[in-house]
Amino acid sequence: MRNTDVLIIGAGAVGCSIARELTKYQVRVLVVEKKEDVGGDASKANSAIIHTGYDASPDTLESQLVVAANPMYDKLTKDLDVPFSRIGGILPAINQEQYEKLPALKEKAFKNRVYDVEYLSGKELLKMEPNLNPETKAGLYIPRESIIDPFLLVVGYAENAQQNGADFLLGTEVTGIHKEQGKITAVETTAGEISCKWVVNAAGLHCDEIAAMVGKNDYTVNPRKGQFYVLDKNTSCKVEHIILPIPTKVTKGKLMCPTIHGNMLVGPTAEDLSDKEDRSTDAAGLKSVAEDVRHLIPNVNLRDTITQYSGLRPNRNPEGLHVDTYDDLKNYVNLSGVRSTGLTASASLGKYVAQTLLKLGMPAEMNPDFNPVRKGIVRFRELTREQQDQMIQKNPLYGRVICRCETITEGEIVAAIHSPIPARSMDAVKRRVRAGLGRCQGGFCGPRVLEILAREMGVSAEEINKNDKGSYMIAGKVR
Ligand SMILES: Cc1cc2nc3c(=O)[nH]c(=O)nc-3n(C[C@H](O)[C@H](O)[C@H](O)COP(=O)(O)OP(=O)(O)OC[C@H]3O[C@@H](n4cnc5c(N)ncnc54)[C@H](O)[C@@H]3O)c2cc1C
């Protein structure tokens, strides 16, 4: 039987961050993930903002974790080679009712110790962001609200964890958990039983199902869907900051912001569902995004949409971010309610869960060989002409541009396929190097990426998946 010290269920941002943090200690770490790739569920379909926590409910674990996490990202993203930018957020008050809410929002930010939030006049805000609604009366400026590449954050955590000794068992679902005398002894998976000393439930949307396996399901999770538009990089109306609406109790609201790669992101909705697999977008949801965002940015040009997507927040009932341990189950950590800020909180959650495991008896000896640095795949488009020439001389595959929209070379795609956690599907390549994320959404480069994947993996094109097992790109020959 396979065995490990700490078994983490789920390879989203949170599970992978925990895995990386645990490799700083002398323990064996195994991440079990039911999908074929790291990247999670919510972790790959969100707003990609690293929040400051200015609007969190004060004195909650979520506010502590988000506020603590934000400053970590300067070093973390350098270490893991993840694109990140502190572009700042703007919260404009457009009508009198919103204007009257500003003092309370600022006070809340101060309660959360986000002291750099500034009150600015409408005039100042319009100078900073000319496309804001001209009726903006005043607003808050939140300088450390930031944007990140969420795909590469997860891949960065995971690859660095792996380089430091963690193992990843992908395409493997946890189906049961064995307990004996108040302790978990083994985890049942679709790849057999794995014995372990500690278990961490970081299964996101499905954390309640894992909790039920050990009788700790005193809560449920329902998906709260968020739908988005992604606009072309050349859209006629752009913003340079994260433009946030005045938040409500249910949601942070629908925003507009640049992505780290220069597109405009508009959304999300907040729709409570019961189906954990419903990742559809629909006209009604997108219409509500359009209507709300036009209050903030009247000239937003949604005709420049290149794609739409949705993500599911794991909404906990009763609400709240929890990291639970149990007196009658000594070697189990249950995470739940990692809902709207979990991408941000992943950095601090990694440390928080490591500390929790130490309290549960995990050995505290540090790993003297831990290396925090992970080098990502070269981003050819960001190199100078001379550097590009040098790359092509060393490896001619960098001279063949496969994705014209994003200028992604064959060299980068091949590097992704042979990276420490290899990209084995179209989506896995897309998330690592952006081939297919541009204006044509893979219409042009898709068949070429497929061919490269098949060649490098030594399989036929018919065997290449879009993402999970069986999601074949090619069904067969027509003639
Ligand atoms: C619309 C939207 C917008 C958001 N915007 C932001 C934002 O701007 N900033 C921010 O900080 N946060 C944001 N979030 C929240 C953030 O995305 C999530 O909180 C975070 O990604 C949760 O990460 P996770 O690792 O806990 O879960 P996930 O990413 O869902 O990962 C859980 C993993 O567990 C695996 N799993 C489940 N069950 C099993 C099983 N039985 N066996 C094996 N594996 C299993 C799943 O396959 C999945 O890969 C947003 C979320 C949404 C949906």
The ligand as an ORCA input file, in Angstrom:
! r2SCAN-3c Opt
* xyz 0 1
  C     -16.344     33.981     -9.809
  C     -15.224     33.934     -8.805
  C     -14.416     35.044     -8.589
  C     -13.402     34.990     -7.632
  N     -12.506     36.019     -7.537
  C     -11.470     35.946     -6.673
  C     -10.486     36.952     -6.637
  O     -10.475     37.875     -7.436
  N      -9.521     36.885     -5.693
  C      -9.472     35.865     -4.801
  O      -8.595     35.885     -3.948
  N     -10.352     34.848     -4.862
  C     -11.337     34.855     -5.782
  N     -12.242     33.837     -5.862
  C     -12.151     32.744     -4.914
  C     -11.056     31.754     -5.238
  O     -11.033     31.469     -6.613
  C     -11.288     30.481     -4.430
  O     -11.549     30.799     -3.090
  C     -10.062     29.592     -4.470
  O      -9.655     29.390     -5.791
  C     -10.351     28.270     -3.794
  O      -9.223     27.441     -3.989
  P      -9.254     25.954     -3.492
  O      -7.925     25.370     -3.759
  O      -9.782     25.925     -2.095
  O     -10.393     25.254     -4.347
  P     -10.411     24.705     -5.889
  O      -9.659     25.573     -6.794
  O     -11.851     24.505     -6.155
  O      -9.665     23.324     -5.774
  C     -10.217     22.207     -5.111
  C      -9.708     20.963     -5.808
  O     -10.142     19.808     -5.077
  C     -10.363     18.764     -6.027
  N     -11.222     17.741     -5.447
  C     -12.508     17.887     -5.037
  N     -12.972     16.718     -4.577
  C     -11.977     15.801     -4.696
  C     -11.861     14.413     -4.396
  N     -12.875     13.712     -3.881
  N     -10.675     13.797     -4.663
  C      -9.634     14.485     -5.182
  N      -9.692     15.810     -5.492
  C     -10.854     16.450     -5.244
  C     -11.033     19.507     -7.183
  O     -10.965     18.754     -8.384
  C     -10.239     20.797     -7.226
  O      -9.151     20.690     -8.131
  C     -13.234     33.836     -6.834
  C     -14.027     32.722     -7.080
  C     -14.977     32.746     -8.082
  C     -15.736     31.500     -8.414
*
